[in-house]
Amino acid sequence: MGSTPTDPPYTPHSPMKNTVLKYGFISGALISAMMLLTIPFHDRIGFGTAGLAVGYTTMVLAFLLIYFGVRSYRDTVGAGTVRFGRALAIGVLIAVISSACYVATWEVVYFKFMPDFMDKYSAHVLESARASGASEQQIASRKAEMDELSVKYKNPFYNAALTFMEPLPVGLLVALISATVISRRKSREAVGERREA
């Protein structure tokens, strides 16, 4: 019987760390660049469905680097095999680094170039509430909530934490899918090779 392949142990200078850093920063550069490219068109895109579609589409495109990072580790380090747990860990770490780059870019954009962002967002929320038939009391309550949020958003730590939660769930989902697909694909290939033998 052949021995069961195991993932290389993690060390401070391990190939896993190199893979995570390489693909994490490439993904982070992409997601940051795409953010910067859409900023000039922000007023035209708006905060509605179009804005959400553009935002999450750019996130998904940048997070595709998670798949390529995990696959690269499997093919170059794992000799064609990677366990689900290791694949997921690599994907999650890439997502975290990329999301951190996204946050860093937004902090600069917001505090240096778009300090009126929350004013515009609050106006959009209140306008949507009126369009949906909300009462004046409900609108006033919503306005008070948005005023409180605007004050909190000026705090860099609160701003960063809130911004971090925008791309991270998308990255974690892509990491989960990538780990499942890549680890399962190689497992099936290995089973097929043993049957042929």
N, C-alpha and C positions, 0 to 999 in steps of 0.2 A: 504494500500500500504506500502511495506517495504521501509526503508530508503536506499538511495544510498550510497554504501560504499565509504569512502574517505581514502586517504593515510595519515598515521601518519605525523604530522608536523615535519619539520626538526629542530633539536636543536643541539648544539655543541657536545652533547654526545648521539645523537640519534642512533637507530639501523641502519639507513641508512648510517651514517658515519662509524659505525663499519663494516658494510658489504662492503662498498667501500674500506676501508683500508685493510681489511682481504683479499679480492679477488684481489685487486689491487696489493698488495705486493706479493701474491702467483704467480699471472700472471707475475709480474716483475721479480721474482726469476727464473721462468721457462724460460722466453725469454732471460734473461741474461745468464743462465746456458747453454742454447742451443747455444748461440753465442760463449761462451767460448769453448764449445765442438767442434765447427766447425773451430775455429781459426787455430789449427794445420794442418788442411787439406785445408787451404785457397788457397795455391798455386796450389794444385791439382784441386780444384773445379773451380777456376778462376772467372772472372768477367762476363762471358757470360750467356747463358740461364741456365746452371746448377747452377751457383751461385745465380741467381735470384730465381730459383725454390726452392733451399734449404733455402734461406733467408726468402722468403714469406711463405713457408710451416711452418717454425718454428714460425713465427709471428702468423699465423692463429691458430696453436695448442695452443700457449700461450694465445691467446685472447679468446679461448673457455671458459676460466674462467669467462668472462663477462656474458655469458649465464647462467652459474651455479650460479654466484653471484646474478643476477637479479631474477632467479628462487628461490634461497634461501630466498631472501628478500620477495618475493611474498608469499611463503609458511609459513615462520616463523613469519613475521611481519605483512604482509597484510592480514592474515587469508585467504589465497588462492586467493586474488585479488590484482592487481596492475594496476594503470592507465598507459597509454602509456608514458605520460610526465615524471612521476616518474621513470618508468623503463628505459627510455632513459637517464635520468640524471644519474642514477646509472651506467649504462653501459659506458657512456662517461667519468665519473670520474675514473672508473676502468681502462679504456683505457689510460687516461692521466697519472695515477700513473705508470702503467706498462711501458708506453713509456718513462717516466722520468727515470725509472730504466735501461731501455735499453740504454738511452743516457749516464747515469752515468758510466755504464759498458764500453761502447765504448770509452769514454773519457780516462779512465784508460788504456784500451788496446792500443789505438792509441798513446797516448803520452809516454807511458812507454815501450811498446813492439812492436809496428808497426809504427814507425815514417816514414818508407819508403812506406807506403800504397799508398799515392797519386802519388809517382813516378811510382809504378807498375800500378796504375789505368790509369795514363796519357799514359804510354807506350801501354796499352791495347787499349785505345781510338784511338791513332794514328795508331796503327797496323790495327785496324778495318777500319779506314778511308782509308788506303792504299789498303786494301783488297777489299773495295767497289769501287775502281777506282777513288778516289778523286785526283784532280790535286795537284801539288806541292804547288801552291798558297793556295789552300784550306787547305792542311795539315799544312802549315806554320801558317795560320790564326787559325786553331784549336789548334795548339801547343801554340800559344800566349794566347789563352783562358784558356787552361789547366794550363799554368804557373801562370796566374793570380789567378785561382781557388786554386792552390796549396799554394800560399802565404796566401790567405784568410783563407784556411782550417787550418792553423797553429794557428789562433786566436781561443781560446777555446769557446768564445761566438758564433762566426760564425759557428764553428764546431758543437757545441751543437744544435744550431737552425736548421742547415741542417740535422743533424742526427735525431732530433725529428720528422721531417716531413717524415721519412721513415716508422716507424710503425704506427704513429697516424692515417693516413687515413684508414688503415686496421682495426684498433681498432674501429674507428667511424662507419665503415660499419658493423662490427660484432655487435656493440651496437645497431645500427638501426634495424638490422634483429632480434636480440634477443628481443628487446622491442616490436617489431611488433608481433612476434610469441607468446611470453609469455602473453602479454596483450590480444591479440585476442583469444588465446586458452581458457583462463579462462572466457572471455566474452561469448564465445559460450557455454561453459559448464554451465554457470549461466542461459543462456536462455533456455537450455535444461531442467534444473532442474525446472525452473518456469513452463514450459509447462507440465512436468510430474505432478507437483503439481496441 
